[in-house]
Amino acid sequence: MDKLVPTLVEAMAPSVVDPAAEAVPPPPPPALPPLPLTDDPNDPSVLARLAVDALYARQSTTLAQASARYSLRTKRPPPPNYDLWFRFARDRKCLIDEYDQIQRDFKPFYQLAETHPAYFQEMIDLAARQKVEAWPSEMNIVEVRDGQAFHRGDTQYDTWTTTFEKFAALLPNMTFLLNARDEPRVAFNFRAPSARENALLRKDPTPFHIEPTSTGEFFRKQSGCLVPKEADGFMDGINEEHSFLVASAKPGYTTDLYPVLSMSKISPCFADILFPTEYYYDRAWWSAKYGFADNIPWDEKKPLLYWRGKSTGGRIIGDNYHNFMRFKLAEIGRANKGLMDVAITQVDDLVCRGELGCDAGKLAEEYNVTGEAAPREDAYGYKYLMDVDGESFSGRFLGLLRSGSLVFKATLFSEFFNDWLLPYEHYVPVKPDLSDLTAQVNWAIQNPEEARLIQQRGMEMAKRVMTDDQNDCYYLAVLLEWARLQDHAKGIYL
């Protein structure tokens, strides 16, 4: 008797290798900036450029090669329309093989599909049956039909329409869930014992409605949400010292394993599927781009750490804000004026609300908040710039890398590019409690050549790799995986 449910390798049909795609010679390498005016092979700009050259040089150059590498990494053939994706990515000079984050995000859904092929579609249907108007804001249901994308939900994100238009014609008909908040939503640790069985229980009757005023207790009880301050050594937790974990500004979670596209997450606490939000598209009005290019030579920049920003973060309840990252940064800066120039420019009314006991006037006085925003380009005057979490990730990181200064990054959140932009190679990491911030800045001052090399490598990656086209390639790759799981659940490939 034939098996009723083949394995995924058998059931999920691979893309047909299009001979025409193989016959077309690969395009020339990505356009390079002018050669630096130096013959020194140890010059930081030369080393940074060679590193990105090497990254592109090791990418697949043919569809057959890309398909083979995909199958080696995932143990399954590429999804349908992969040949179209390959042409799309090659024409836009995108990375071809560097998408392990996508596979990690989808792996639990592929594992469930082996024994419960309908799971993926059932979870989409459960979400779609919810009344969108009753959901917490910024949750969208997006439908792709005959090459066009339509979404229901929060409509303020009009730039997504432009994004979908870039590649919707390459997608099969499908429905996906898109979280427009910068905070993650799927509080499910799929690495926990019995997680596979728990995923099938579906305990949350009202998904995305878990909204505790103070989220500290919720996260302490949730599997995988006791978050360490650092990746190694003893387990010292950060839960009492990070605004998101203490009192998230916009809670609205589910504890069931829903497939949801989100901008960021904390692993293994959350199981959201990462995608490139509009913050990373230069074409979007809200991207962290600068009005003009860096116009101050490196040697003329002040050797100080610079940061300006609002008091975004967690809900301020009583005096809990003293442990929040941005307030702590302001206090560290005040104590190290010869090392840093940092200031809070505005008390954010989303997190400082009178009914929760927050006094905006008191905060403004305590932290000398003037309400005057600093032009983004003021950062050019400083060698060292700070990227620090707000409500979740800041959205500034790529802009800071492109600025011509060395970036120090303190964050709990993963973003889609985390495999590409690496600590100690492209930026200087800082612990999320900021306890090593002064030591890291002092290291940069004492090791100017190494600091300059990290800065150049980060800038080169941000300018040449992290492009709008690369964002589109990543987004399309995510949706092809989604479409295959959805179609498998419908029995299309059985």
N, C-alpha and C positions, 0 to 999 in steps of 0.2 A: 504493500500500500504506500502510495506517495505521501511524503510529509505534507501536512497542511500548512505549516509555516516554515519556509526555508530559513537558513541563516541569513544574516545581513549580506555577507559576501555573495551568497547565491541570489538573494532576492532583490538587492538593490542594484539595478543594472548600471554598469559603468557607462561613461560617455563613449560614444563611438569615436574612434580616432579618425578625424577627417583628413584624408590624404592631402587635400588642398592646403590644410593648415600646416602640414609638414613641408609642403613644397615651397611655401613662402619663406624666404630667408629671414632670419631674425633681424630686427631693426638695429641701428647703431647703438652703442652704449649711451646712457643718459648724458645729456649735454653737461659739460663741466664749466665751472667758472674759469676766468682767466688764470693762467699759471701765476703763482706768487712770484714776486720779484726777488727770488733767492735761489741759490744753487745748493744750499745747505740741506742735506738729506735729514738732518735732525731738527729742522725748523718745525715747530708745532703745526703750522698750517699745511706743510707738505705731508707730515705723518697722518694728520687727520684726513686729508684728501685720499691718501693711499689706503687708509682703512675702509673708507666708503667704496673706493674702487674695488677692493677685494670682496666686499659684501656683494656687489653686483656681479662680479666675475664668477662667483660660485653658484649663481642662480641657474636653473634649467634653461636651456635654449630651444628645446623642441617640446612639442606636446607629449611625445612618447616618453621623453626623459622626465618631464614634470609629473606625468601619470605614474610612472614607476616609483618616483620618489614619494609621491603621495601615498601609494599603496604600501611602501616599505614602512612609513611612519605610522599609518593608521590600521594596517592589516585589512583594508577593504579597498575596492576600486573607487576612483573619484566619482563624485555625484553627477547625475545628468546635467548637461549643459556646461560641464567643465571645459570642454573644448572652446566654447564661446567665452568663458571666463579667461582662459589662457590667452586667447587673441586680444581680449579687452585689456588684460594686464600687461601683455607684451607691448601693445601699441602705446600704452601710457607709461611705459618704462617703470612698472611697479616691480616690487619683489615678487618672486614666483613661489618660492619654497618655504618661506619663513612664517608659517601660520600655525604654530603649535598651540598658541593660546586658544584658537578657535576649536581645535580638536579636544583640548582639555575641557572647555566649556560644554561641548556637546557629548562628551563620552558617557556620562550617566544616562543620557537619553538613548544613545545607541545600545547601551547595555540592557536597558529596560525593554527596548524594542525586540530583542532576541526572544524574550518569553512573553511579552505583552505588547504586540505590535500596535495596538490601538491606543496605547497610553498617551502618546504625544498629541494625537488629534483630540482625544477626550479632554485633555487639559486645556487645549485651545478652546474647545466647545464650552467647557465649564466657565471659562473666563468670558467668552463672547456672550453667554447668556445673562451675564450680569448687566444691569442697566448702567450704561456708561455714565449717565448723569449722576448716579448715586455713588460712583467711585470717588475716592480722593482724586483731586485734579491731576492732570498730566499723565494719565494712563491712556494709551491709544490702541485701537485695533486697526491694523493696516491691512487692506486687501489689495492684492495685485490681480487684475483681471485683464486679459488680452493686452498685456504690455503697458497698462496704466495702473497707477497706485492711488488708492482712495483711503482716507483714514477718518475714523470716528474717535472723538475725544477732544482734548484740548487743542484748539486751533491756532494758538499764538505762535506755534513753531512753523511758520509758513515757509521757512527756508528748506525744510525737509522735502517739500514738493519739488524744488529744484534738484535736490539730491536724487530722489527717486527717478526723475526723468532721465538721469544719466545712464541708468542701467535697467530700468523696469522691463524694457523690451527683451532682455536676456533671461527673464525669470518666467517659470511656469506660473499658472494661477495658484495663488496661495494666500494664507491669512497668517499674520504674525502679530505678536503683542509687543508694543514698544513703550518703554517707560521714559517719559520725557523729563522726569526729575533727575537731578544729578546724584541723588542718593540711591543705593540699591534697594530692592524690594523683596527678594526671595530668600528668606532666612531659613535655609535648609542646608545642613551639613551632610553632603552625600558621601563623605569619608567616614562618618560615624558608624559604629557597629549597628547592624540591622537597618541601615539607611535604605537599602533596596526594598525591604519589606515595608518600612514606614512610608515610603513614597506611594505605595499602592493603597494605603489606608485613607488618605485624603481627609485629614482631621479638621481642616479649616473650612467652616461652612460659608464664610464671607471673606474671600481672598482680598488682600490688600487693604483690609480695614483694621488691622491691629495697630492702634494709635495711642499708646500710653503717653501721658503727659511727660513723665520722666522715664526714659528708656533704660536706665541703668539696671533695674531689677530684671527686666525682660531679657536683656543680653546676657546677664549673669547666668540665667537659667537655660539659655538656648545653646544647644550643642555647637561647639566650634567657635563660640563668640567670646570666650575668654582670650583676649588678644595679648600676645607678648610684646614687650617693649622692643625686643630685638630678636633676630632669627636664631641665635645660638645661646648657649650658656643656660643658666638657671631661668626658670619661668617666672619672671617678674612681669606682672600684668600692667596694662595701660588703661584698663577699663575705667578707673576712677579719675583719669587725667586727660581724657579725650572727649571733646564736646559732643561728637556724634554718639559715642557710646553712653555718655552720661545722660544727655537730654537732647535727642535728635530734633532738629528744627522742624522737619516735615515727615514724621513717622507715617507709615501706611504699609505694613508688611503682610506677607503670608508666610505660614510655616509649612506649606505644602510645596512640592517640587513642580512649580509651573515653569514652562519655557518663557522667558521674558528677556527682551533685549534691553540692556541698561548701560549707562555710561561708566559706572565704576562698581567695585565691590570690595569687600574684605573677605579673604579666603582663610579658613574654610567656612566661615560663618554664613556667607551668602553663596548662592548658586546661580546668580544672574549670568546671562550670556553677554559678554562685552561687545560693544560696537563703537565706531567713531562718531561721537556726537558733533553737532554743528559748532561747538566751541573750537574744533580743530580745523575747520574749513576757513581758509582766507576769504572765500567769497561770502561768508556769512557776516552779517552786521555785528554779531556779538563775539566774534573771534578775538583773541588777544593779540591782534596785530598792532603795529606801531604806525604813527602817521608819517614818519620818514625814517630813513636808515640811520644806523649808528654813525655819528659824526665826530666821535671823540676817540683818538688813538688810545690803545691799551695803556701805554705808559703815562698818559695824562689823566686817566681815571683815578678817582680817590680810592685808596686801599681800605674801604669800609664796606660793611654789609648793609645793603639798602632794602627797605620794604615800606610800602604804604598800602593800606587797605582798610575795609570796613570791619566791624566787629562780628562778621558772620561766623556762625558755628552752631553750637547747641542753644536750646532755650535757656535763658538766664532765669534761674529760680533761686532766690536768696543770694548767697555769695558763692555759688558753684562756679561762677565765671573765672575765679582766681586760678583754677586749674586748666582753663581752656587755652588752646594753643596760641591764639592770637593775642589774648591778654597777657599770657606768659611771655610771648615774644616781646611785647611792649615793655614789660618789666625788666627782661634781660637787657634789652637795648638801653633802657634808662640807666642801668647799672654799668654799662660798658660803652659810654659815649665815645671813647677813643677808638672803638672797634666797630661800632654800628651806628647807623642812622635809620631808625625805624619808628613808625608812628601809626596809630589808629586814626583814620581820617573822619570816620562817621560811626555813630552808634546805630546799628541796624534795627529797625523797628519790627522786623520779623521775629528776631530772637529776644528783643527787649520789650516786653509787654507788661503794662501796669497790672493786669489781672493776675500775673504770675509773680508779682512782687519786684519787678525790675524798675529801677529809677534811672531813666536815661540821663537826666541832669547830673545825678551823682556820678555816673560812669564817665560822663564827659569831663567832669571836673577832676576825677581821680586820674584819668589817663590823658589829660590835656588835649581833648578832642576838639578841634576847631571847626569841623564841618567842611573844611576846604579840601577838595580833591586835588591830588597832585597829577600833573600831566604824566602820562605813561612814559614819555620820552625822557623824563628826568632821570630815569634809571641808567641812561647812557653815561652819566657822570661818575658811575661807581664800578669798581672791579667785581664786586660780589653782590649777587641778588638772591633774595630768599623766596622760595615757593613753599607755602604752608597751607594746610587744609583750612577750608571754611566750613560750609555745611557738609560738604564732602571734599572732593578734589577742587582745586582752586580754578582750573581752566586756563591758568596763565602759563603753564610750564613750557609749552612749545614756543610761545612768544618770547619768554625769558631766554631760552636757549639760543634763539636767533638774534638776541639783542647785542651780542658782542661782549657779554660779561659772563663770569663763572657763576653757575647756579648751584645753590644749596637747597636741597629738597627734603622736607619733613612731611611725611604722609603715611597714613594707614592704607590708603586705597590703591587698588590695582586699576590700571587703565589698559586699553587694548594694546598699547605699544610697549608694555613692560618687558617683553622679550627683546626688544630692539634698543631701547634707551636704558643703559645699565649704570648702576652705582659704581663710582670710582673710575669709570671709563668716560661717561658723558656728563656726569654731574657728581657733586659731593653729597652723600647721604647724611641726614641728621636724624637722630632718634626722635620719635614722635612726642616724647616729653621734653624735647629740646635740651636735655641735660648735657649733651656734648657739643652744643652749638658753638660756644666760645672756643673750644679746643679745635673744632674743624676750621673755623675762620683763622685762628692763629696758625694752623698747619699751612693754609694757603699763603699766608703772608711769609712764612718761613721757608716755603718751598715754591718759589714763584715759577720755576720752569715746569714743574709737574702740574701746578695749578693751571698754567697757561695751556698746557697740552690737553687737559680735561676740558677746558673751555672751548678750545678749537674743535675737538672731536664732537662735543655736544652740538656746537653750532653747525658743523658740517652735516651731521645726521639730520638735524632739524630742517636745514635748508634744502638738502638734496633728496632726502628720503621721505620725510614727513610732509608730503604735498597733498593737495586736494585730490589729485588722481590716485595717490596711494590710499587715501581714505576710502575712495570709491571702490578700489579693488578689494580692500578688506571687507567692506560692507557687503559687497556682492558675494564674496566667498562665504560669509556668514549665512546669507539668505539661501544660497544653494544647499548648504547643509540642512538648514531648516526645511526647505522644500522637499528634500529627499525623505526626511523623517516623517513629514506630514503625508506625503504620497504613499510611503510604506504603510503608515497607519490606515490609510484608506484602501489598501490592498492593490494599489496600482501595479506594484512590481512583484506581486505574488504569482 
